[in-house]
Structure formats: structure tokens, C-alpha cells
Amino acid sequence: MVRFRNRFMRKGKSKAGTLASIKAVVFSSWLNLFLVIMPLAWYSHFENAAANHHEPPEEPGWPYPLTFALCFLAILPLEHLFEYGGEQMTFYVGKDLGDLLVVTLNNVVEATLAIVLLTKCELKLLQSTIIGVVILHLLLIPGTAFVAGGARVVHQDLHPHLSQLNHTLLAIGVMALLLPTAFFASVQGVEQTTVEESVNDASRLVFLQMSRGLAIIMLLVYFCSRVYLHNPPGDDNALNLNKARDAPNGLKHEEEEFEKRDPEVSQWVCLGMLAIAIALMAATAEWLVDSMEFVREEGRVKEEWFGLILLPLISFSADGVLAAMFFFRYLARHYLGHPSPPSTVAKARAIDLSIQFLLFWMPFLILLAWWINKPLTLLFDIFEVALIIAAMFLVNYVTADAKTNWAEGVSLVAFYAMIACVSWFYTGQVAIHDMHQCTSLAAFFAGGGAAEGAAEGH
């Protein structure tokens, strides 16, 4: 504890001043220029909200797709600030705990969006978004990283210790989603009931209780995995995974370089910046969700594709822009005769993001829904469960030898493109849609809800 406190306060080491810290945050990336869009996004939201509350309702002053786009762009710099703040806090909490903090902060955008969808009772869209976020972090983000990083080397290395544990954690998180789906299908077969007969308040209560039990177990698994990673058995093993004997030389070199560097931002300025960014994120995400329904209607975008593909891409937008700029800068340096040395360490943090979202944020949402009386369950659409199982198998196979190359990265990106193509035509299971109504199912069906749900699904 004393060691951690000394590190957090940087006792005996150089410290960043307040003004220098603020300057470093402001100039940390050109993406911060997009912060000027945030007032426009908020203004457009309040203008449209005022028009809707007018008697009689008036035409919105700003087109809803424009409000959605402005909120989307306003989130870009906040995503970067979360990652930058996490990386700076790494200097104060250590590399391994810092990596956990970076992973958590990188999931803040998706988690905030999920909480907003939950409070607005968009439960089926929330489920699709959860699956979409996980497959994005399993396929598209690591795939593009493997392609970009492996273009100039035969292969890049992953930490074998972390890769083996990630395979297990990813598998249990995905299989936890398979259990309720298999139960739902089996009950229909054994009792020879139709889908409509299986969807009622009594059966929903069973799945709610089942989901809450599974959520607690999943949180326990994630907690135990963090304890094992950051305090493994043995003497003086904590916080030294990158210095372990089986760690790749590239990771050991990165650890040595990290120890020599100084932070650009003080811990207090960094914590304040993160608190402000989270508050701005929460409001902007809510405005984005408010405009989302009108965008879906005007663009005739199916709910499944909207949740599986479009909403999760918000979390990739900032990284995608930076990756594109990095690629063009690399090409320019290469043709000017000043190429940078290739890295032998694969960037696979996105896989950690998917594991945290599966084993921490998803069960957290289940328990939060229980607390605020929203009927969110782990009974997912069978198509979505099939997608996440397939993505899990492909990622575990690609990373099985703790090595990656650009061809494997292309395979991950290609499979994500296949999912996006197929999802465009998928309308969703009506039974799962009906199961996640926020009202009593008896009242829902009495009001003709099944027919309405089917129409909405198609």
C-alpha cells in the first residue's frame, strides 16, 4: 500500500504542473477540435425538444439525422480523452492496473450508451448493441490493428499468459449467453408449446431470475480473473506480468521504456478531466439516443442492423480516424525515406475490451435493470448468439499460438464485413422482441402487441 501511494504521488520523481497538464490535454490530439461541435449538438437537441413539446407540435428546427450526426462527431474527442487520460493515469497506478483502467475507460462510451438505452427501455436494441460492441472489439478493431501492425513483419507477438486466460474468459462469457437461448428452445420442444405460448409473464420471470443468477456468477468470474492477473501466486509477482519469463521481448522493452518516461498530465488534472468528460459523454449519449428513433424511421434502417453495426461503430470512430491518419503518415514517411521501425508486439487490447463488456458491463446492466425494474434478460436473439459464438471461435483460433499476422487480420475484418452484410437483411425474432417489453406481457398482448411487434420487427 505504501508502495502504491508513493507511486501515485510520484514521490522522488518529476511532476507535471497544472498549467502544463491542461496544455497537454488540450493539445493531446487534433480530434479535440471536434469539441466545438458539442454546443451545436446540444443546441439542436434542445431546439427539437422544444418543438416537440409545443402545442400543437411544430416541425423540428434541425433535421434529426443532423442532430444524430452532430452528437456522433461530438463523441469523437471524448473517446480520445478517455484513452489519453487512462494512459496518463498508468504512470500513477502502474502498468498492469493502468491497462485495466484504460480498458475500463475505453468501454465508457459503450457503457454510457447502454445505460441510456436501458433507462429509456429500448431493451431489444440494447441487446443488439451489446452483441454488436463485443463482435466489433473481437473482429474489426483487432483485425485492423493486426493488418496495420503486421504489414512489415512476419508475425507479431501476444503475451501467451494473457492470451490463454482470455480464451477461457471469452468462452465462458459467450457460453453464458447460449444457456438461456438453449433453455428457451428446449422448453418449446419438450412441452410442445408454440412461441406465442412460451412468451408470457410467468416465463419472463423465470428468465429474469435465471439472468440475475448468471450475472452474479459472471461478475465473480471477472473479479477473480482480475485478482489473478494483478496479484498472481508467488512472491513479488504482482504488477510484473510484462516482465515474466514467457513475455515477448517486445513487451519487456515497452515496460522498460515506460519506466523511463514521465507523465504529461498531473494525476489531479487527469482525474478532473475524466470526470468532466464522463459528464459530457452521458448528456451527449442521451441526446444521440433521443434522435435515434427518428433516424431509424426516416432511414428505414432495421433495428437489428442499427444495434449490431451502426451504434457500436461510435466506439471505433475515433480509433478509425487516428488509424487512417497513422497509415497515411506512415506512407509519407516511407516514400520520403524515413520509415519508422516496425513493432513486434500486436495491439490486441480490444479483445480485453470485449471480455470486460461480456463479464462485467453486461451482468452489471442486468443487475441495474433489476434495481430500476426493467425486464432485461440474458435471453438473446438466436441469430445474435450464433454471431458471437462464431466470432469467439475465430478470435480464439487466430490468437491460439500467441502470434498474429496481417493475413489473419484480414480474415477478422472480412468476417465482420460478412456479419454486417447478413445483418442488413435480418429482422429479428418477434418472441425475443415481445419478451423485452417494459409493460406486463398480458396487457401487451391484450392490446394487440404481438401483431405490432411483428410489424416492427419486419
Residue, then its C-alpha position, 0 to 999 in steps of 0.5 A: m500500500v505504501r508502495f502504491r501511494n508513493r507511486f501515485m504521488r510520484k514521490g522522488k520523481s518529476k511532476a507535471g504542473t497544472l498549467a502544463s497538464i491542461k496544455a497537454v490535454v488540450f493539445s493531446s490530439w487534433l480530434n479535440l477540435f471536434l469539441v466545438i461541435m458539442p454546443l451545436a449538438w446540444y443546441s439542436h437537441f434542445e431546439n427539437a425538444a422544444a418543438n416537440h413539446h409545443e402545442p400543437p407540435e411544430e416541425p423540428g428546427w434541425p433535421y434529426p439525422l443532423t442532430f444524430a450526426l452532430c452528437f456522433l462527431a461530438i463523441l469523437p474527442l471524448e473517446h480520445l480523452f478517455e484513452y489519453g487520460g487512462e494512459q496518463m493515469t498508468f504512470y500513477v497506478g502502474k502498468d498492469l492496473g493502468d491497462l485495466l483502467v484504460v480498458t475500463l475507460n475505453n468501454v465508457v462510451e459503450a457503457t454510457l450508451a447502454i445505460v441510456l438505452l436501458t433507462k429509456c427501455e429500448l431493451k431489444l436494441l440494447q441487446s443488439t448493441i451489446i452483441g454488436v460492441v463485443i463482435l466489433h472489439l473481437l473482429l474489426i478493431p483487432g483485425t485492423a490493428f493486426v493488418a496495420g501492425g503486421a504489414r512489415v513483419v512476419h508475425q507479431d507477438l501476444h503475451p501467451h499468459l494473457s492470451q490463454l486466460n482470455h480464451t477461457l474468459l471469452a468462452i465462458g462469457v459467450m457460453a453464458l449467453l447460449l444457456p438461456t437461448a438453449f433453455f428457451a428452445s428446449v422448453q418449446g420442444v419438450e412441452q410442445t408449446t408454440v412461441e406465442e405460448s412460451v412468451n408470457d409473464a410467468s416465463r419472463l420471470v423465470f428468465l429474469q431470475m435465471s439472468r440475475g443468477l448468471a450475472i452474479i456468477m459472471l461478475l465473480v468470474y471477472f473479479c477473480s480473473r482480475v485478482y489473478l492477473h494483478n496479484p498472481p501466486g508467488d512472491d513479488n509477482a504482482l504488477n510484473l506480468n510484462k516482465a515474466r519469463d514467457a513475455p515477448n521481448g517486445l513487451k519487456h522493452e515497452e515496460e522498460e521504456f515506460e519506466k523511463r518516461d514521465p507523465e504529461v498530465s498531473q494525476w489531479v488534472c487527469l482525474g478532473m478531466l475524466a470526470i468532466a468528460i464522463a459528464l459530457m459523454a452521458a448528456t451527449a449519449e442521451w441526446l444521440v439516443d433521443s434522435m435515434e428513433f427518428v433516424r431509424e424511421e426516416g432511414r428505414v434502417k432495421e433495428e437489428w442492423f442499427g444495434l449490431i453495426l451502426l451504434p457500436l461503430i461510435s466506439f471505433s470512430a475515433d480509433g478509425v480516424l487516428a488509424a487512417m491518419f497513422f497509415f497515411r503518415y506512415l506512407a509519407r514517411h516511407y516514400l520520403g525515406h524515413p520509415s519508422p521501425p516496425s513493432t513486434v508486439a500486436k495491439a490486441r487490447a480490444i479483445d480485453l475490451s470485449i471480455q470486460f463488456l461480456l463479464f462485467w458491463m453486461p451482468f452489471l446492466i442486468l443487475l441495474a435493470w433489476w434495481i430500476n425494474k426493467p425486464l432485461t434478460l440474458l435471453f438473446d436473439i438466436f441469430e445474435v448468439a450464433l454471431i458471437i459464438a462464431a466470432m469467439f471461435l475465430v478470435n480464439y483460433v487466430t490468437a491460439d499460438a500467441k502470434t498474429n499476422w496481417a493475413e489473419g487480420v484480414s480474415l477478422v475484418a472480412f468476417y465482420a464485413m460478412i456479419a454486417c452484410v447478413s445483418w442488413f437483411y435480418t429482422g429479428q425474432v418477434a418472441i425475443h422482441d415481445m419478451h423485452q417489453c417494459t409493460s406486463l406481457a398480458a396487457f401487451f398482448a391484450g392490446g394487440g402487441a404481438a401483431e405490432g411487434a411483428a410489424e416492427g420487427h419486419 
